[in-house]
Amino acid sequence: MNALNLKEQQLRKIRTQAGFIAALDQSGGSTPKALTAYGLKPDAWSNEAEMFTLVHQMRARIITSPVFSGDRILAAILFERTMDGDIAGQPTADYLWERKRIVPFLKVDKGLAEERDGVRLMKPMPDLGALLARANTKNIFGTKMRSVISQANATGIQAIAKQQFEVAAQISAAGLMPIVEPEVDIHCPDKAGAEALLKSALLQHLDALPAGRQVMLKLTLPEQDDAHAELVKHPKVLKVVALSGGYSRAEGNTRLQRQHGVIASFSRALAEGLLAQQSDAEFNAQLDASIQSIYEASTAKV
């Protein structure tokens, strides 16, 4: 299959099929916390290489589980090392699509800068062009990049939106689908106010996109139900997905069920309850229950 036909099939799946996105993209900063939640204490690894080996094993166990499939999962977001690794002897992205019919995305940001004007922009990405070229050779469909809003500060939020869409333009030019992720911290003192400012900024940038260009949006579950409705309906938006953002899976699912047209892109909430010490039967049963609950919250709205 040529690259264009592959992308068309994957685009159709994202656009039309019911399901959600599994975020398996913890990076260096969040990996120790993810491994601890998985039941591995810090003395289980002695250096960064061993830590990343363990987290790759955890992700591989999730991805190869018989319950982790394209029936309920549209896509998976990968960390760069996961993209570069193999699953069952096959490059990760190829395994996801060919064996599971799950569309592969790649996290491309390099972490967060220090807070200014109530936000944390993305650190510079001087090697982004080379990474996007490599992602294309690895059959990656799209990318994700995260920045964080801590305060309802109009100046900071405008800067976040501007940076996200500048990077998204470079990603689109490389033939990949960008997921724009300006996360509003769930502990923001005026979370609803920040979300209103962000929506206004996002709409300005979406309206300015060239004809035929689309992005995806990954947003915090909002304080006001259906606050993202205008974004869901925008012709330049392929899909609006929600991050769990520190909410428990139960709380995240409850909030998500009230957001019409929005699906999950959960990371920590998806892996909640999975332990290295579980037997395969126990692990698969827990993962199946998690996937089903998130799938239902993404598809069965109240």
C-alpha positions as CSV (number, residue, x, y, z in Angstrom):
1,M,0.0,0.0,0.0
2,N,1.4,3.4,-0.9
3,A,1.7,6.1,1.7
4,L,-1.2,8.2,0.4
5,N,-3.6,5.3,0.5
6,L,-2.5,4.4,4.0
7,K,-3.0,8.0,5.2
8,E,-6.4,8.1,3.5
9,Q,-7.5,4.9,5.3
10,Q,-6.3,6.2,8.6
11,L,-7.9,9.6,8.1
12,R,-11.2,7.9,7.4
13,K,-10.9,5.8,10.5
14,I,-10.3,8.9,12.7
15,R,-13.1,10.8,11.1
16,T,-15.8,8.1,11.0
17,Q,-15.3,5.3,13.5
18,A,-16.5,5.4,17.1
19,G,-13.8,5.0,19.7
20,F,-11.0,6.9,21.5
21,I,-7.3,7.6,21.5
22,A,-4.9,5.8,23.8
23,A,-2.1,8.1,24.9
24,L,1.1,6.1,25.5
25,D,3.5,9.0,25.3
26,Q,4.9,9.6,28.8
27,S,8.4,11.2,28.4
28,G,11.4,11.4,30.6
29,G,9.8,13.7,33.2
30,S,6.6,11.6,33.7
31,T,8.1,8.1,33.2
32,P,9.1,7.5,36.8
33,K,5.6,8.4,38.0
34,A,4.1,6.1,35.4
35,L,6.3,3.2,36.4
36,T,5.6,3.7,40.1
37,A,1.8,3.6,39.3
38,Y,2.6,0.4,37.4
39,G,3.9,-1.1,40.6
40,L,7.6,-0.7,40.0
41,K,9.6,1.1,42.7
42,P,12.5,3.4,41.7
43,D,15.0,0.8,42.7
44,A,13.8,-1.3,39.8
45,W,16.1,0.7,37.5
46,S,19.5,2.2,38.0
47,N,19.8,4.5,35.0
48,E,17.7,6.2,32.3
49,A,18.3,3.4,29.8
50,E,16.9,0.8,32.2
51,M,14.0,3.1,33.0
52,F,13.0,3.4,29.4
53,T,13.4,-0.3,28.8
54,L,10.9,-0.9,31.6
55,V,8.4,1.6,30.3
56,H,8.7,0.2,26.8
57,Q,7.9,-3.3,28.2
58,M,4.9,-1.8,29.9
59,R,3.7,-0.2,26.7
60,A,4.4,-3.3,24.7
61,R,2.3,-5.3,27.2
62,I,-0.6,-2.9,26.7
63,I,-0.3,-2.8,22.9
64,T,0.0,-6.6,22.5
65,S,-2.9,-7.4,24.9
66,P,-5.7,-9.0,22.9
67,V,-8.2,-6.4,24.3
68,F,-6.1,-3.5,22.9
69,S,-7.5,-3.3,19.4
70,G,-8.9,-1.0,16.7
71,D,-12.5,-2.1,17.5
72,R,-12.6,0.5,20.4
73,I,-9.3,2.4,20.0
74,L,-8.9,4.7,17.0
75,A,-5.3,5.7,17.6
76,A,-2.4,5.6,20.0
77,I,0.1,8.4,20.8
78,L,3.7,7.2,21.1
79,F,6.8,8.6,22.7
80,E,9.7,8.9,20.3
81,R,11.6,6.0,21.8
82,T,8.4,3.9,21.5
83,M,8.2,4.8,17.8
84,D,11.9,3.8,17.3
85,G,11.3,0.5,19.1
86,D,9.8,-2.8,18.1
87,I,6.7,-4.7,19.2
88,A,6.8,-8.4,18.7
89,G,9.7,-7.9,16.2
90,Q,7.9,-5.3,14.1
91,P,8.3,-1.5,14.2
92,T,5.8,-0.1,16.7
93,A,3.7,2.0,14.2
94,D,3.5,-0.8,11.7
95,Y,2.5,-3.3,14.4
96,L,-0.2,-0.9,15.6
97,W,-1.8,-0.5,12.2
98,E,-1.1,-3.8,10.5
99,R,-1.9,-6.0,13.5
100,K,-4.4,-3.9,15.5
101,R,-5.8,-1.3,13.0
102,I,-4.8,1.5,15.4
103,V,-3.6,4.7,13.9
104,P,-0.1,5.8,15.2
105,F,0.6,9.3,16.4
106,L,3.9,10.7,17.8
107,K,4.5,13.1,20.6
108,V,7.0,15.7,19.2
109,D,7.4,18.4,21.8
110,K,10.5,18.5,24.0
111,G,8.9,19.6,27.2
112,L,7.8,22.9,28.7
113,A,9.6,26.2,29.2
114,E,9.4,28.1,32.5
115,E,6.1,29.7,33.3
116,R,5.5,33.3,32.0
117,D,2.2,35.2,31.8
118,G,0.5,32.3,33.5
119,V,1.4,29.7,30.8
120,R,4.2,27.3,30.0
121,L,5.1,27.4,26.3
122,M,6.8,24.5,24.6
123,K,10.6,24.5,24.6
124,P,12.3,25.2,21.2
125,M,12.3,22.3,18.8
126,P,15.3,22.9,16.5
127,D,15.3,19.3,15.2
128,L,11.6,19.1,14.5
129,G,12.0,18.9,10.7
130,A,14.3,15.9,11.0
131,L,11.9,14.2,13.5
132,L,8.9,14.7,11.2
133,A,10.9,13.3,8.2
134,R,11.7,10.2,10.4
135,A,8.1,9.9,11.5
136,N,7.1,9.7,7.9
137,T,9.5,6.9,7.2
138,K,8.1,5.1,10.2
139,N,4.5,5.4,8.9
140,I,3.3,7.8,11.6
141,F,0.0,9.5,10.8
142,G,0.1,12.5,13.0
143,T,1.7,14.3,15.9
144,K,0.9,15.7,19.3
145,M,2.5,18.6,21.2
146,R,1.6,19.9,24.7
147,S,1.8,23.3,26.4
148,V,0.1,24.2,29.7
149,I,-2.1,27.1,30.9
150,S,-2.0,27.8,34.6
151,Q,-3.8,31.1,34.8
152,A,-6.6,32.9,33.0
153,N,-4.1,35.3,31.4
154,A,-5.1,36.6,28.0
155,T,-1.6,37.5,26.9
156,G,-0.2,34.1,27.9
157,I,-3.1,32.2,26.3
158,Q,-2.7,34.1,23.0
159,A,1.0,33.2,23.0
160,I,0.2,29.5,23.6
161,A,-2.3,29.4,20.7
162,K,0.1,31.3,18.4
163,Q,3.0,28.9,19.1
164,Q,0.8,25.8,18.8
165,F,-0.5,26.8,15.4
166,E,2.9,27.9,14.1
167,V,4.3,24.4,14.9
168,A,1.1,22.8,13.5
169,A,1.7,24.5,10.2
170,Q,5.2,22.9,10.0
171,I,3.7,19.5,10.9
172,S,0.9,19.9,8.2
173,A,3.5,20.9,5.6
174,A,5.3,17.6,6.4
175,G,2.2,15.7,5.5
176,L,1.2,14.8,9.1
177,M,-1.9,15.6,11.1
178,P,-1.2,17.8,14.1
179,I,-2.9,17.4,17.5
180,V,-2.8,20.9,19.1
181,E,-2.8,20.4,22.9
182,P,-3.0,23.6,25.0
183,E,-3.8,22.0,28.3
184,V,-5.6,24.1,30.9
185,D,-4.4,22.9,34.3
186,I,-7.3,21.4,36.3
187,H,-6.0,23.4,39.3
188,C,-6.2,26.8,37.5
189,P,-7.9,29.2,39.9
190,D,-10.2,30.5,37.1
191,K,-10.4,27.4,35.0
192,A,-13.7,28.3,33.2
193,G,-12.2,31.8,32.5
194,A,-9.1,30.3,31.0
195,E,-11.1,27.9,28.9
196,A,-13.2,30.8,27.5
197,L,-10.1,32.8,26.6
198,L,-8.5,29.7,25.0
199,K,-11.6,28.9,22.9
200,S,-11.6,32.5,21.5
201,A,-7.9,32.2,20.7
202,L,-8.3,28.8,19.0
203,L,-11.2,30.0,16.9
204,Q,-9.2,32.9,15.6
205,H,-6.4,30.6,14.5
206,L,-8.8,28.0,13.1
207,D,-10.6,30.6,11.0
208,A,-7.2,31.7,9.6
209,L,-6.1,28.2,8.5
210,P,-5.8,27.7,4.7
211,A,-8.5,26.0,2.8
212,G,-8.2,22.2,3.0
213,R,-6.1,22.3,6.2
214,Q,-7.3,20.6,9.4
215,V,-6.0,20.0,12.8
216,M,-7.1,18.0,15.8
217,L,-7.5,19.6,19.3
218,K,-6.7,17.9,22.6
219,L,-8.3,19.9,25.4
220,T,-8.9,19.7,29.1
221,L,-12.4,18.4,30.2
222,P,-14.2,21.8,30.7
223,E,-16.0,23.3,33.6
224,Q,-19.0,24.2,31.4
225,D,-20.6,21.2,29.7
226,D,-20.3,21.4,25.9
227,A,-17.9,24.3,26.1
228,H,-16.0,22.8,23.2
229,A,-19.2,22.5,21.0
230,E,-18.2,25.4,18.6
231,L,-14.8,23.7,18.1
232,V,-16.3,20.3,17.5
233,K,-18.4,21.7,14.7
234,H,-15.6,23.8,13.1
235,P,-14.8,22.7,9.6
236,K,-11.0,23.0,10.2
237,V,-11.2,20.5,13.1
238,L,-10.9,16.8,12.3
239,K,-11.6,15.7,15.9
240,V,-11.7,17.2,19.5
241,V,-10.2,14.8,22.1
242,A,-10.0,15.3,25.8
243,L,-7.1,14.7,28.2
244,S,-7.7,13.3,31.6
245,G,-5.4,15.9,33.1
246,G,-5.1,14.5,36.6
247,Y,-8.8,13.5,37.0
248,S,-9.3,9.9,38.0
249,R,-10.7,7.6,35.3
250,A,-14.1,7.6,36.9
251,E,-14.2,11.4,37.2
252,G,-12.8,11.8,33.7
253,N,-15.4,9.5,32.2
254,T,-18.2,11.2,34.0
255,R,-17.1,14.6,32.7
256,L,-16.5,13.3,29.2
257,Q,-20.0,11.7,28.9
258,R,-21.4,15.3,29.1
259,Q,-19.2,16.6,26.2
260,H,-21.0,15.9,23.0
261,G,-18.8,15.2,20.0
262,V,-15.7,14.9,22.2
263,I,-13.7,11.6,22.7
264,A,-11.1,10.6,25.2
265,S,-7.3,10.7,24.7
266,F,-6.4,9.4,28.2
267,S,-3.0,8.4,29.4
268,R,-2.7,7.9,33.1
269,A,-6.4,7.3,33.4
270,L,-6.2,4.5,30.8
271,A,-3.3,2.8,32.7
272,E,-4.9,3.2,36.1
273,G,-5.0,-0.1,37.9
274,L,-2.5,-1.9,35.7
275,L,0.3,-3.5,37.6
276,A,3.5,-5.3,36.6
277,Q,2.8,-8.0,39.1
278,Q,-0.6,-9.0,37.6
279,S,-0.9,-12.2,35.7
280,D,-1.8,-11.8,32.0
281,A,-5.4,-12.7,32.8
282,E,-5.6,-10.1,35.5
283,F,-3.8,-7.5,33.4
284,N,-6.0,-8.1,30.4
285,A,-9.2,-8.0,32.5
286,Q,-8.3,-4.7,34.1
287,L,-7.3,-3.2,30.7
288,D,-10.5,-4.4,29.1
289,A,-12.6,-2.8,31.8
290,S,-10.7,0.4,31.4
291,I,-11.0,0.5,27.7
292,Q,-14.7,-0.3,27.8
293,S,-15.4,2.4,30.3
294,I,-13.5,5.0,28.3
295,Y,-15.0,3.8,25.1
296,E,-18.5,4.2,26.5
297,A,-17.8,7.7,27.9
298,S,-16.5,8.7,24.4
299,T,-19.5,7.3,22.5
300,A,-22.6,7.1,24.8
301,K,-23.3,10.7,25.8
302,V,-25.8,12.0,28.3
